[in-house]
């Protein structure tokens, strides 16, 4: 797309050409349209539709006329077909009653797997599509099912190119996710791996794989997440990144991310355990009972910029935390280390969860240059967080 038309997200002007070049890399060829269906030349497509719109998991999902209705069925089709191309999961507008799915393990090395509305084309904004397909949690024994909406995990096949991690290249565009107790999207790059190195005393929390990296979340909505809305177990975040780096989370909404039990344990984004180089920009965080963004354990060089934060946060807007040597000994946990060189810049700050103006940032344990004890890497002139240009409103 070559248009230089400027679009606005929460009062911040952004060049669509720049976004397309840096974010919307999933589809670089021209789109072909058939009615309200947009498909990208050369991509392998799987189609979804709600139950009332013809979606059934007895279909093959390979045409708009034979759509399936669940993500587990999409995963099954892709695992059988094994396309060597970019993949597009084309999702018709409507509401999908969707149980938590913690077994997404399909990736195409060198290609992307995108989840998007059926009529979405690269560069579209919300006004260009018929609406956001909605994934709403199912009920189990009279209450919402426990778990997260979707948890990508490492492949279990040792011959899979991503068995030890790498670029998973997942893309999520303009979907709504709601009513999940534990979280929305949880990218889990430590799945089925031992991350405690017993050669240290206390054991050290290490990075066991390269992670699941280089994913995009764009124009998404995560709403009514946590046990305030589900009566289930308390949750961790709208998005949780665990050993997942170089992701872009842009132009998305995190609204009503709240626990009643363990209210401070759920966050808009929880970036944890070796999740570095992530860009979190031009999003809106509203009514988050924990922190809008929280970072843990060697999650370095992340940028939180040009977001709107409204009624979100506790003692601060930005939170950095880890379990140092004393914490590890006291709680019989693997030791963690500080995260370095994170940025919190140019955000609009409209009060914490209690409606007050807290500190910009807080750290636990304290100390901008506190690494967490040996064998953690020393500061060497780095700071745990830098801030600037934020506006309190």
Secondary structure, DSSP 4 states (H G I P E B T S, - for coil): -----EEEETTEEEEHHHHHHHT-TT--SPEEEETTEEEETT-EEEEE--GGGT--TTS--SSTTS-B--HHHHHHHHHHH--SS-EEEEE-SSEEE---EEEE----TTS-EEEEETT--TT--GGGSS--EEEE--EETTEEPSSEEEEEB--S-TTSTTTT-EE--EEEESEEEE--SSEEEEEETTTT---EETTSSS-EE---S--EE--EEES-EEEEESHHHHSSS---EEEEEES--S-EEES-EEEEE--STTGGG-EEEEEESS--S-EEES-EEEEESS-SEEEESS--S-EEES-EEEEE-SSEEEEEE---HHHHHHHT--B-----SEEEES-EEE--TTSS--EEEEEES--TT---STTSPP-TT--SEEEES-EE-
